[in-house]
């Protein structure tokens, strides 16, 4: 039995992020942007303290997440 992963596209995501007009993304957009699974992206956002919860919606602050990644990249 062959294992396949579900793929999806977030329209206009790369164009929007290239212009840096979008500071916050939801899990689906962040998963596509960072090529990660849901749980991995969620844990990364939580560890970076970039996760914001508004009512029942969770969004991730890309500025905080990118700073976190840069700090941990340099320390290793």
mmCIF file of the N, C-alpha and C atoms, coordinates in Angstrom:
data_MODEL
# 
_entry.id   MODEL 
# 
loop_
_atom_site.group_PDB 
_atom_site.id 
_atom_site.type_symbol 
_atom_site.label_atom_id 
_atom_site.label_alt_id 
_atom_site.label_comp_id 
_atom_site.label_asym_id 
_atom_site.label_entity_id 
_atom_site.label_seq_id 
_atom_site.pdbx_PDB_ins_code 
_atom_site.Cartn_x 
_atom_site.Cartn_y 
_atom_site.Cartn_z 
_atom_site.occupancy 
_atom_site.B_iso_or_equiv 
_atom_site.pdbx_formal_charge 
_atom_site.auth_seq_id 
_atom_site.auth_comp_id 
_atom_site.auth_asym_id 
_atom_site.auth_atom_id 
_atom_site.pdbx_PDB_model_num 
ATOM 1   N N  . UNK A 1 1  ? 0.838   -1.171 0.000  1.00 0.00 ? 1  UNK A N  1 
ATOM 2   C CA . UNK A 1 1  ? 0.000   0.000  0.000  1.00 0.00 ? 1  UNK A CA 1 
ATOM 3   C C  . UNK A 1 1  ? 0.888   1.241  0.000  1.00 0.00 ? 1  UNK A C  1 
ATOM 4   N N  . UNK A 1 2  ? 0.604   2.145  -0.910 1.00 0.00 ? 2  UNK A N  1 
ATOM 5   C CA . UNK A 1 2  ? 1.401   3.346  -1.060 1.00 0.00 ? 2  UNK A CA 1 
ATOM 6   C C  . UNK A 1 2  ? 0.829   4.478  -0.216 1.00 0.00 ? 2  UNK A C  1 
ATOM 7   N N  . UNK A 1 3  ? 1.705   5.163  0.480  1.00 0.00 ? 3  UNK A N  1 
ATOM 8   C CA . UNK A 1 3  ? 1.284   6.271  1.333  1.00 0.00 ? 3  UNK A CA 1 
ATOM 9   C C  . UNK A 1 3  ? 1.348   7.562  0.529  1.00 0.00 ? 3  UNK A C  1 
ATOM 10  N N  . UNK A 1 4  ? 0.266   8.279  0.477  1.00 0.00 ? 4  UNK A N  1 
ATOM 11  C CA . UNK A 1 4  ? 0.248   9.571  -0.203 1.00 0.00 ? 4  UNK A CA 1 
ATOM 12  C C  . UNK A 1 4  ? -0.117  10.646 0.800  1.00 0.00 ? 4  UNK A C  1 
ATOM 13  N N  . UNK A 1 5  ? 0.455   11.791 0.593  1.00 0.00 ? 5  UNK A N  1 
ATOM 14  C CA . UNK A 1 5  ? 0.136   12.909 1.480  1.00 0.00 ? 5  UNK A CA 1 
ATOM 15  C C  . UNK A 1 5  ? -0.847  13.825 0.782  1.00 0.00 ? 5  UNK A C  1 
ATOM 16  N N  . UNK A 1 6  ? -1.677  14.415 1.551  1.00 0.00 ? 6  UNK A N  1 
ATOM 17  C CA . UNK A 1 6  ? -2.643  15.360 1.002  1.00 0.00 ? 6  UNK A CA 1 
ATOM 18  C C  . UNK A 1 6  ? -1.930  16.662 0.687  1.00 0.00 ? 6  UNK A C  1 
ATOM 19  N N  . UNK A 1 7  ? -2.185  17.180 -0.479 1.00 0.00 ? 7  UNK A N  1 
ATOM 20  C CA . UNK A 1 7  ? -1.570  18.451 -0.836 1.00 0.00 ? 7  UNK A CA 1 
ATOM 21  C C  . UNK A 1 7  ? -2.670  19.464 -1.109 1.00 0.00 ? 7  UNK A C  1 
ATOM 22  N N  . UNK A 1 8  ? -2.324  20.703 -0.908 1.00 0.00 ? 8  UNK A N  1 
ATOM 23  C CA . UNK A 1 8  ? -3.272  21.764 -1.158 1.00 0.00 ? 8  UNK A CA 1 
ATOM 24  C C  . UNK A 1 8  ? -2.491  23.004 -1.519 1.00 0.00 ? 8  UNK A C  1 
ATOM 25  N N  . UNK A 1 9  ? -3.157  23.918 -2.158 1.00 0.00 ? 9  UNK A N  1 
ATOM 26  C CA . UNK A 1 9  ? -2.520  25.170 -2.539 1.00 0.00 ? 9  UNK A CA 1 
ATOM 27  C C  . UNK A 1 9  ? -3.269  26.321 -1.899 1.00 0.00 ? 9  UNK A C  1 
ATOM 28  N N  . UNK A 1 10 ? -2.526  27.304 -1.489 1.00 0.00 ? 10 UNK A N  1 
ATOM 29  C CA . UNK A 1 10 ? -3.127  28.508 -0.942 1.00 0.00 ? 10 UNK A CA 1 
ATOM 30  C C  . UNK A 1 10 ? -2.976  29.570 -2.016 1.00 0.00 ? 10 UNK A C  1 
ATOM 31  N N  . UNK A 1 11 ? -4.071  29.978 -2.651 1.00 0.00 ? 11 UNK A N  1 
ATOM 32  C CA . UNK A 1 11 ? -3.962  30.910 -3.771 1.00 0.00 ? 11 UNK A CA 1 
ATOM 33  C C  . UNK A 1 11 ? -3.335  32.234 -3.374 1.00 0.00 ? 11 UNK A C  1 
ATOM 34  N N  . UNK A 1 12 ? -2.449  32.685 -4.230 1.00 0.00 ? 12 UNK A N  1 
ATOM 35  C CA . UNK A 1 12 ? -1.816  33.993 -4.071 1.00 0.00 ? 12 UNK A CA 1 
ATOM 36  C C  . UNK A 1 12 ? -0.921  34.110 -2.841 1.00 0.00 ? 12 UNK A C  1 
ATOM 37  N N  . UNK A 1 13 ? -0.638  33.026 -2.126 1.00 0.00 ? 13 UNK A N  1 
ATOM 38  C CA . UNK A 1 13 ? 0.139   33.114 -0.896 1.00 0.00 ? 13 UNK A CA 1 
ATOM 39  C C  . UNK A 1 13 ? 1.549   33.623 -1.160 1.00 0.00 ? 13 UNK A C  1 
ATOM 40  N N  . UNK A 1 14 ? 2.223   33.031 -2.117 1.00 0.00 ? 14 UNK A N  1 
ATOM 41  C CA . UNK A 1 14 ? 3.607   33.423 -2.367 1.00 0.00 ? 14 UNK A CA 1 
ATOM 42  C C  . UNK A 1 14 ? 3.702   34.859 -2.871 1.00 0.00 ? 14 UNK A C  1 
ATOM 43  N N  . UNK A 1 15 ? 2.758   35.288 -3.707 1.00 0.00 ? 15 UNK A N  1 
ATOM 44  C CA . UNK A 1 15 ? 2.754   36.677 -4.179 1.00 0.00 ? 15 UNK A CA 1 
ATOM 45  C C  . UNK A 1 15 ? 2.536   37.637 -3.017 1.00 0.00 ? 15 UNK A C  1 
ATOM 46  N N  . UNK A 1 16 ? 1.596   37.302 -2.169 1.00 0.00 ? 16 UNK A N  1 
ATOM 47  C CA . UNK A 1 16 ? 1.275   38.160 -1.029 1.00 0.00 ? 16 UNK A CA 1 
ATOM 48  C C  . UNK A 1 16 ? 2.448   38.256 -0.071 1.00 0.00 ? 16 UNK A C  1 
ATOM 49  N N  . UNK A 1 17 ? 3.065   37.117 0.232  1.00 0.00 ? 17 UNK A N  1 
ATOM 50  C CA . UNK A 1 17 ? 4.160   37.125 1.180  1.00 0.00 ? 17 UNK A CA 1 
ATOM 51  C C  . UNK A 1 17 ? 5.418   37.743 0.590  1.00 0.00 ? 17 UNK A C  1 
ATOM 52  N N  . UNK A 1 18 ? 5.590   37.650 -0.724 1.00 0.00 ? 18 UNK A N  1 
ATOM 53  C CA . UNK A 1 18 ? 6.741   38.274 -1.368 1.00 0.00 ? 18 UNK A CA 1 
ATOM 54  C C  . UNK A 1 18 ? 6.665   39.794 -1.210 1.00 0.00 ? 18 UNK A C  1 
ATOM 55  N N  . UNK A 1 19 ? 5.459   40.316 -1.209 1.00 0.00 ? 19 UNK A N  1 
ATOM 56  C CA . UNK A 1 19 ? 5.271   41.755 -1.011 1.00 0.00 ? 19 UNK A CA 1 
ATOM 57  C C  . UNK A 1 19 ? 5.244   42.129 0.469  1.00 0.00 ? 19 UNK A C  1 
ATOM 58  N N  . UNK A 1 20 ? 5.211   41.124 1.346  1.00 0.00 ? 20 UNK A N  1 
ATOM 59  C CA . UNK A 1 20 ? 5.181   41.292 2.799  1.00 0.00 ? 20 UNK A CA 1 
ATOM 60  C C  . UNK A 1 20 ? 4.001   42.147 3.257  1.00 0.00 ? 20 UNK A C  1 
ATOM 61  N N  . UNK A 1 21 ? 2.881   41.992 2.582  1.00 0.00 ? 21 UNK A N  1 
ATOM 62  C CA . UNK A 1 21 ? 1.675   42.694 3.019  1.00 0.00 ? 21 UNK A CA 1 
ATOM 63  C C  . UNK A 1 21 ? 0.924   41.904 4.064  1.00 0.00 ? 21 UNK A C  1 
ATOM 64  N N  . UNK A 1 22 ? 1.247   40.640 4.179  1.00 0.00 ? 22 UNK A N  1 
ATOM 65  C CA . UNK A 1 22 ? 0.510   39.792 5.104  1.00 0.00 ? 22 UNK A CA 1 
ATOM 66  C C  . UNK A 1 22 ? 1.419   39.415 6.269  1.00 0.00 ? 22 UNK A C  1 
ATOM 67  N N  . UNK A 1 23 ? 1.080   39.859 7.448  1.00 0.00 ? 23 UNK A N  1 
ATOM 68  C CA . UNK A 1 23 ? 1.889   39.591 8.632  1.00 0.00 ? 23 UNK A CA 1 
ATOM 69  C C  . UNK A 1 23 ? 1.412   38.345 9.362  1.00 0.00 ? 23 UNK A C  1 
ATOM 70  N N  . UNK A 1 24 ? 0.129   38.062 9.283  1.00 0.00 ? 24 UNK A N  1 
ATOM 71  C CA . UNK A 1 24 ? -0.454  36.937 9.994  1.00 0.00 ? 24 UNK A CA 1 
ATOM 72  C C  . UNK A 1 24 ? -0.967  35.899 8.996  1.00 0.00 ? 24 UNK A C  1 
ATOM 73  N N  . UNK A 1 25 ? -0.767  34.641 9.322  1.00 0.00 ? 25 UNK A N  1 
ATOM 74  C CA . UNK A 1 25 ? -1.281  33.551 8.494  1.00 0.00 ? 25 UNK A CA 1 
ATOM 75  C C  . UNK A 1 25 ? -2.004  32.552 9.383  1.00 0.00 ? 25 UNK A C  1 
ATOM 76  N N  . UNK A 1 26 ? -2.911  31.802 8.789  1.00 0.00 ? 26 UNK A N  1 
ATOM 77  C CA . UNK A 1 26 ? -3.544  30.728 9.533  1.00 0.00 ? 26 UNK A CA 1 
ATOM 78  C C  . UNK A 1 26 ? -2.679  29.469 9.383  1.00 0.00 ? 26 UNK A C  1 
ATOM 79  N N  . UNK A 1 27 ? -3.073  28.388 10.016 1.00 0.00 ? 27 UNK A N  1 
ATOM 80  C CA . UNK A 1 27 ? -2.264  27.172 9.972  1.00 0.00 ? 27 UNK A CA 1 
ATOM 81  C C  . UNK A 1 27 ? -2.076  26.663 8.543  1.00 0.00 ? 27 UNK A C  1 
ATOM 82  N N  . UNK A 1 28 ? -3.134  26.681 7.765  1.00 0.00 ? 28 UNK A N  1 
ATOM 83  C CA . UNK A 1 28 ? -3.067  26.140 6.406  1.00 0.00 ? 28 UNK A CA 1 
ATOM 84  C C  . UNK A 1 28 ? -2.067  26.922 5.557  1.00 0.00 ? 28 UNK A C  1 
ATOM 85  N N  . UNK A 1 29 ? -2.095  28.228 5.646  1.00 0.00 ? 29 UNK A N  1 
ATOM 86  C CA . UNK A 1 29 ? -1.161  29.054 4.885  1.00 0.00 ? 29 UNK A CA 1 
ATOM 87  C C  . UNK A 1 29 ? 0.274   28.862 5.383  1.00 0.00 ? 29 UNK A C  1 
ATOM 88  N N  . UNK A 1 30 ? 0.442   28.804 6.692  1.00 0.00 ? 30 UNK A N  1 
ATOM 89  C CA . UNK A 1 30 ? 1.778   28.607 7.268  1.00 0.00 ? 30 UNK A CA 1 
ATOM 90  C C  . UNK A 1 30 ? 2.364   27.251 6.921  1.00 0.00 ? 30 UNK A C  1 
ATOM 91  N N  . UNK A 1 31 ? 1.516   26.228 6.899  1.00 0.00 ? 31 UNK A N  1 
ATOM 92  C CA . UNK A 1 31 ? 1.979   24.890 6.526  1.00 0.00 ? 31 UNK A CA 1 
ATOM 93  C C  . UNK A 1 31 ? 2.508   24.896 5.098  1.00 0.00 ? 31 UNK A C  1 
ATOM 94  N N  . UNK A 1 32 ? 1.806   25.575 4.196  1.00 0.00 ? 32 UNK A N  1 
ATOM 95  C CA . UNK A 1 32 ? 2.229   25.652 2.802  1.00 0.00 ? 32 UNK A CA 1 
ATOM 96  C C  . UNK A 1 32 ? 3.497   26.493 2.663  1.00 0.00 ? 32 UNK A C  1 
ATOM 97  N N  . UNK A 1 33 ? 3.570   27.581 3.398  1.00 0.00 ? 33 UNK A N  1 
ATOM 98  C CA . UNK A 1 33 ? 4.721   28.485 3.310  1.00 0.00 ? 33 UNK A CA 1 
ATOM 99  C C  . UNK A 1 33 ? 6.005   27.832 3.800  1.00 0.00 ? 33 UNK A C  1 
ATOM 100 N N  . UNK A 1 34 ? 5.926   27.113 4.918  1.00 0.00 ? 34 UNK A N  1 
ATOM 101 C CA . UNK A 1 34 ? 7.115   26.509 5.514  1.00 0.00 ? 34 UNK A CA 1 
ATOM 102 C C  . UNK A 1 34 ? 7.283   25.030 5.172  1.00 0.00 ? 34 UNK A C  1 
ATOM 103 N N  . UNK A 1 35 ? 6.409   24.497 4.332  1.00 0.00 ? 35 UNK A N  1 
ATOM 104 C CA . UNK A 1 35 ? 6.468   23.088 3.902  1.00 0.00 ? 35 UNK A CA 1 
ATOM 105 C C  . UNK A 1 35 ? 6.546   22.147 5.102  1.00 0.00 ? 35 UNK A C  1 
ATOM 106 N N  . UNK A 1 36 ? 5.620   22.319 5.998  1.00 0.00 ? 36 UNK A N  1 
ATOM 107 C CA . UNK A 1 36 ? 5.586   21.516 7.217  1.00 0.00 ? 36 UNK A CA 1 
ATOM 108 C C  . UNK A 1 36 ? 4.191   20.924 7.391  1.00 0.00 ? 36 UNK A C  1 
ATOM 109 N N  . UNK A 1 37 ? 4.118   19.907 8.198  1.00 0.00 ? 37 UNK A N  1 
ATOM 110 C CA . UNK A 1 37 ? 2.836   19.346 8.573  1.00 0.00 ? 37 UNK A CA 1 
ATOM 111 C C  . UNK A 1 37 ? 2.149   20.219 9.608  1.00 0.00 ? 37 UNK A C  1 
ATOM 112 N N  . UNK A 1 38 ? 0.878   19.928 9.853  1.00 0.00 ? 38 UNK A N  1 
ATOM 113 C CA . UNK A 1 38 ? 0.095   20.753 10.777 1.00 0.00 ? 38 UNK A CA 1 
ATOM 114 C C  . UNK A 1 38 ? 0.658   20.751 12.186 1.00 0.00 ? 38 UNK A C  1 
ATOM 115 N N  . UNK A 1 39 ? 0.939   19.574 12.707 1.00 0.00 ? 39 UNK A N  1 
ATOM 116 C CA . UNK A 1 39 ? 1.421   19.498 14.084 1.00 0.00 ? 39 UNK A CA 1 
ATOM 117 C C  . UNK A 1 39 ? 2.804   20.122 14.248 1.00 0.00 ? 39 UNK A C  1 
ATOM 118 N N  . UNK A 1 40 ? 3.678   19.929 13.270 1.00 0.00 ? 40 UNK A N  1 
ATOM 119 C CA . UNK A 1 40 ? 5.021   20.513 13.339 1.00 0.00 ? 40 UNK A CA 1 
ATOM 120 C C  . UNK A 1 40 ? 4.952   22.036 13.295 1.00 0.00 ? 40 UNK A C  1 
ATOM 121 N N  . UNK A 1 41 ? 4.123   22.561 12.389 1.00 0.00 ? 41 UNK A N  1 
ATOM 122 C CA . UNK A 1 41 ? 4.000   24.013 12.283 1.00 0.00 ? 41 UNK A CA 1 
ATOM 123 C C  . UNK A 1 41 ? 3.368   24.602 13.535 1.00 0.00 ? 41 UNK A C  1 
ATOM 124 N N  . UNK A 1 42 ? 2.378   23.920 14.050 1.00 0.00 ? 42 UNK A N  1 
ATOM 125 C CA . UNK A 1 42 ? 1.703   24.376 15.262 1.00 0.00 ? 42 UNK A CA 1 
ATOM 126 C C  . UNK A 1 42 ? 2.672   24.425 16.447 1.00 0.00 ? 42 UNK A C  1 
ATOM 127 N N  . UNK A 1 43 ? 3.493   23.388 16.590 1.00 0.00 ? 43 UNK A N  1 
ATOM 128 C CA . UNK A 1 43 ? 4.469   23.337 17.682 1.00 0.00 ? 43 UNK A CA 1 
ATOM 129 C C  . UNK A 1 43 ? 5.523   24.434 17.521 1.00 0.00 ? 43 UNK A C  1 
ATOM 130 N N  . UNK A 1 44 ? 5.994   24.636 16.297 1.00 0.00 ? 44 UNK A N  1 
ATOM 131 C CA . UNK A 1 44 ? 6.977   25.684 16.036 1.00 0.00 ? 44 UNK A CA 1 
ATOM 132 C C  . UNK A 1 44 ? 6.416   27.050 16.401 1.00 0.00 ? 44 UNK A C  1 
ATOM 133 N N  . UNK A 1 45 ? 5.188   27.327 15.991 1.00 0.00 ? 45 UNK A N  1 
ATOM 134 C CA . UNK A 1 45 ? 4.556   28.610 16.304 1.00 0.00 ? 45 UNK A CA 1 
ATOM 135 C C  . UNK A 1 45 ? 4.379   28.785 17.808 1.00 0.00 ? 45 UNK A C  1 
ATOM 136 N N  . UNK A 1 46 ? 4.007   27.721 18.484 1.00 0.00 ? 46 UNK A N  1 
ATOM 137 C CA . UNK A 1 46 ? 3.824   27.786 19.930 1.00 0.00 ? 46 UNK A CA 1 
ATOM 138 C C  . UNK A 1 46 ? 5.156   28.009 20.640 1.00 0.00 ? 46 UNK A C  1 
ATOM 139 N N  . UNK A 1 47 ? 6.200   27.288 20.220 1.00 0.00 ? 47 UNK A N  1 
ATOM 140 C CA . UNK A 1 47 ? 7.527   27.453 20.828 1.00 0.00 ? 47 UNK A CA 1 
ATOM 141 C C  . UNK A 1 47 ? 8.074   28.868 20.618 1.00 0.00 ? 47 UNK A C  1 
ATOM 142 N N  . UNK A 1 48 ? 7.728   29.456 19.482 1.00 0.00 ? 48 UNK A N  1 
ATOM 143 C CA . UNK A 1 48 ? 8.198   30.804 19.167 1.00 0.00 ? 48 UNK A CA 1 
ATOM 144 C C  . UNK A 1 48 ? 7.349   31.885 19.825 1.00 0.00 ? 48 UNK A C  1 
ATOM 145 N N  . UNK A 1 49 ? 6.267   31.489 20.486 1.00 0.00 ? 49 UNK A N  1 
ATOM 146 C CA . UNK A 1 49 ? 5.300   32.429 21.073 1.00 0.00 ? 49 UNK A CA 1 
ATOM 147 C C  . UNK A 1 49 ? 4.724   33.351 19.996 1.00 0.00 ? 49 UNK A C  1 
ATOM 148 N N  . UNK A 1 50 ? 4.512   32.781 18.802 1.00 0.00 ? 50 UNK A N  1 
ATOM 149 C CA . UNK A 1 50 ? 3.961   33.536 17.679 1.00 0.00 ? 50 UNK A CA 1 
ATOM 150 C C  . UNK A 1 50 ? 2.496   33.203 17.431 1.00 0.00 ? 50 UNK A C  1 
ATOM 151 N N  . UNK A 1 51 ? 1.945   32.346 18.260 1.00 0.00 ? 51 UNK A N  1 
ATOM 152 C CA . UNK A 1 51 ? 0.571   31.891 18.081 1.00 0.00 ? 51 UNK A CA 1 
ATOM 153 C C  . UNK A 1 51 ? -0.388  32.839 18.782 1.00 0.00 ? 51 UNK A C  1 
ATOM 154 N N  . UNK A 1 52 ? -1.352  33.327 18.040 1.00 0.00 ? 52 UNK A N  1 
ATOM 155 C CA . UNK A 1 52 ? -2.365  34.222 18.582 1.00 0.00 ? 52 UNK A CA 1 
ATOM 156 C C  . UNK A 1 52 ? -3.724  33.553 18.419 1.00 0.00 ? 52 UNK A C  1 
ATOM 157 N N  . UNK A 1 53 ? -4.500  33.526 19.463 1.00 0.00 ? 53 UNK A N  1 
ATOM 158 C CA . UNK A 1 53 ? -5.834  32.930 19.394 1.00 0.00 ? 53 UNK A CA 1 
ATOM 159 C C  . UNK A 1 53 ? -6.868  34.037 19.578 1.00 0.00 ? 53 UNK A C  1 
ATOM 160 N N  . UNK A 1 54 ? -7.743  34.114 18.604 1.00 0.00 ? 54 UNK A N  1 
ATOM 161 C CA . UNK A 1 54 ? -8.813  35.097 18.632 1.00 0.00 ? 54 UNK A CA 1 
ATOM 162 C C  . UNK A 1 54 ? -10.117 34.324 18.493 1.00 0.00 ? 54 UNK A C  1 
ATOM 163 N N  . UNK A 1 55 ? -10.879 34.287 19.562 1.00 0.00 ? 55 UNK A N  1 
ATOM 164 C CA . UNK A 1 55 ? -12.081 33.461 19.650 1.00 0.00 ? 55 UNK A CA 1 
ATOM 165 C C  . UNK A 1 55 ? -11.701 32.022 19.327 1.00 0.00 ? 55 UNK A C  1 
ATOM 166 N N  . UNK A 1 56 ? -12.203 31.475 18.214 1.00 0.00 ? 56 UNK A N  1 
ATOM 167 C CA . UNK A 1 56 ? -11.887 30.084 17.873 1.00 0.00 ? 56 UNK A CA 1 
ATOM 168 C C  . UNK A 1 56 ? -10.899 29.991 16.718 1.00 0.00 ? 56 UNK A C  1 
ATOM 169 N N  . UNK A 1 57 ? -10.277 31.110 16.372 1.00 0.00 ? 57 UNK A N  1 
ATOM 170 C CA . UNK A 1 57 ? -9.343  31.141 15.247 1.00 0.00 ? 57 UNK A CA 1 
ATOM 171 C C  . UNK A 1 57 ? -7.923  31.296 15.776 1.00 0.00 ? 57 UNK A C  1 
ATOM 172 N N  . UNK A 1 58 ? -7.012  30.523 15.220 1.00 0.00 ? 58 UNK A N  1 
ATOM 173 C CA . UNK A 1 58 ? -5.602  30.627 15.572 1.00 0.00 ? 58 UNK A CA 1 
ATOM 174 C C  . UNK A 1 58 ? -4.852  31.188 14.370 1.00 0.00 ? 58 UNK A C  1 
ATOM 175 N N  . UNK A 1 59 ? -4.052  32.229 14.625 1.00 0.00 ? 59 UNK A N  1 
ATOM 176 C CA . UNK A 1 59 ? -3.216  32.793 13.576 1.00 0.00 ? 59 UNK A CA 1 
ATOM 177 C C  . UNK A 1 59 ? -1.790  32.877 14.094 1.00 0.00 ? 59 UNK A C  1 
ATOM 178 N N  . UNK A 1 60 ? -0.858  32.962 13.166 1.00 0.00 ? 60 UNK A N  1 
ATOM 179 C CA . UNK A 1 60 ? 0.559   32.982 13.515 1.00 0.00 ? 60 UNK A CA 1 
ATOM 180 C C  . UNK A 1 60 ? 1.166   34.283 13.021 1.00 0.00 ? 60 UNK A C  1 
ATOM 181 N N  . UNK A 1 61 ? 1.906   34.952 13.887 1.00 0.00 ? 61 UNK A N  1 
ATOM 182 C CA . UNK A 1 61 ? 2.606   36.183 13.547 1.00 0.00 ? 61 UNK A CA 1 
ATOM 183 C C  . UNK A 1 61 ? 3.925   35.802 12.871 1.00 0.00 ? 61 UNK A C  1 
ATOM 184 N N  . UNK A 1 62 ? 4.055   36.086 11.581 1.00 0.00 ? 62 UNK A N  1 
ATOM 185 C CA . UNK A 1 62 ? 5.241   35.687 10.829 1.00 0.00 ? 62 UNK A CA 1 
ATOM 186 C C  . UNK A 1 62 ? 6.498   36.440 11.260 1.00 0.00 ? 62 UNK A C  1 
ATOM 187 N N  . UNK A 1 63 ? 6.352   37.681 11.702 1.00 0.00 ? 63 UNK A N  1 
ATOM 188 C CA . UNK A 1 63 ? 7.515   38.435 12.157 1.00 0.00 ? 63 UNK A CA 1 
ATOM 189 C C  . UNK A 1 63 ? 8.156   37.759 13.366 1.00 0.00 ? 63 UNK A C  1 
ATOM 190 N N  . UNK A 1 64 ? 7.356   37.369 14.326 1.00 0.00 ? 64 UNK A N  1 
ATOM 191 C CA . UNK A 1 64 ? 7.863   36.700 15.523 1.00 0.00 ? 64 UNK A CA 1 
ATOM 192 C C  . UNK A 1 64 ? 8.442   35.339 15.168 1.00 0.00 ? 64 UNK A C  1 
ATOM 193 N N  . UNK A 1 65 ? 7.744   34.607 14.317 1.00 0.00 ? 65 UNK A N  1 
ATOM 194 C CA . UNK A 1 65 ? 8.205   33.278 13.915 1.00 0.00 ? 65 UNK A CA 1 
ATOM 195 C C  . UNK A 1 65 ? 9.532   33.354 13.179 1.00 0.00 ? 65 UNK A C  1 
ATOM 196 N N  . UNK A 1 66 ? 9.678   34.290 12.266 1.00 0.00 ? 66 UNK A N  1 
ATOM 197 C CA . UNK A 1 66 ? 10.937  34.429 11.521 1.00 0.00 ? 66 UNK A CA 1 
ATOM 198 C C  . UNK A 1 66 ? 12.087  34.851 12.428 1.00 0.00 ? 66 UNK A C  1 
ATOM 199 N N  . UNK A 1 67 ? 11.823  35.739 13.378 1.00 0.00 ? 67 UNK A N  1 
ATOM 200 C CA . UNK A 1 67 ? 12.860  36.127 14.345 1.00 0.00 ? 67 UNK A CA 1 
ATOM 201 C C  . UNK A 1 67 ? 13.305  34.916 15.166 1.00 0.00 ? 67 UNK A C  1 
ATOM 202 N N  . UNK A 1 68 ? 12.354  34.110 15.581 1.00 0.00 ? 68 UNK A N  1 
ATOM 203 C CA . UNK A 1 68 ? 12.652  32.900 16.351 1.00 0.00 ? 68 UNK A CA 1 
ATOM 204 C C  . UNK A 1 68 ? 13.526  31.945 15.538 1.00 0.00 ? 68 UNK A C  1 
ATOM 205 N N  . UNK A 1 69 ? 13.177  31.758 14.283 1.00 0.00 ? 69 UNK A N  1 
ATOM 206 C CA . UNK A 1 69 ? 13.964  30.869 13.425 1.00 0.00 ? 69 UNK A CA 1 
ATOM 207 C C  . UNK A 1 69 ? 15.379  31.391 13.218 1.00 0.00 ? 69 UNK A C  1 
ATOM 208 N N  . UNK A 1 70 ? 15.520  32.692 13.030 1.00 0.00 ? 70 UNK A N  1 
ATOM 209 C CA . UNK A 1 70 ? 16.851  33.285 12.860 1.00 0.00 ? 70 UNK A CA 1 
ATOM 210 C C  . UNK A 1 70 ? 17.710  33.132 14.109 1.00 0.00 ? 70 UNK A C  1 
ATOM 211 N N  . UNK A 1 71 ? 17.131  33.342 15.272 1.00 0.00 ? 71 UNK A N  1 
ATOM 212 C CA . UNK A 1 71 ? 17.876  33.209 16.528 1.00 0.00 ? 71 UNK A CA 1 
ATOM 213 C C  . UNK A 1 71 ? 18.346  31.772 16.737 1.00 0.00 ? 71 UNK A C  1 
ATOM 214 N N  . UNK A 1 72 ? 17.504  30.826 16.436 1.00 0.00 ? 72 UNK A N  1 
ATOM 215 C CA . UNK A 1 72 ? 17.867  29.430 16.647 1.00 0.00 ? 72 UNK A CA 1 
ATOM 216 C C  . UNK A 1 72 ? 18.782  28.896 15.554 1.00 0.00 ? 72 UNK A C  1 
ATOM 217 N N  . UNK A 1 73 ? 18.743  29.496 14.397 1.00 0.00 ? 73 UNK A N  1 
ATOM 218 C CA . UNK A 1 73 ? 19.646  29.091 13.321 1.00 0.00 ? 73 UNK A CA 1 
ATOM 219 C C  . UNK A 1 73 ? 21.073  29.504 13.656 1.00 0.00 ? 73 UNK A C  1 
ATOM 220 N N  . UNK A 1 74 ? 21.229  30.684 14.194 1.00 0.00 ? 74 UNK A N  1 
ATOM 221 C CA . UNK A 1 74 ? 22.549  31.197 14.509 1.00 0.00 ? 74 UNK A CA 1 
ATOM 222 C C  . UNK A 1 74 ? 23.173  30.495 15.699 1.00 0.00 ? 74 UNK A C  1 
ATOM 223 N N  . UNK A 1 75 ? 22.347  30.036 16.627 1.00 0.00 ? 75 UNK A N  1 
ATOM 224 C CA . UNK A 1 75 ? 22.885  29.409 17.842 1.00 0.00 ? 75 UNK A CA 1 
ATOM 225 C C  . UNK A 1 75 ? 23.332  27.973 17.614 1.00 0.00 ? 75 UNK A C  1 
ATOM 226 N N  . UNK A 1 76 ? 22.923  27.363 16.518 1.00 0.00 ? 76 UNK A N  1 
ATOM 227 C CA . UNK A 1 76 ? 23.288  25.967 16.252 1.00 0.00 ? 76 UNK A CA 1 
ATOM 228 C C  . UNK A 1 76 ? 24.429  25.849 15.302 1.00 0.00 ? 76 UNK A C  1 
# 
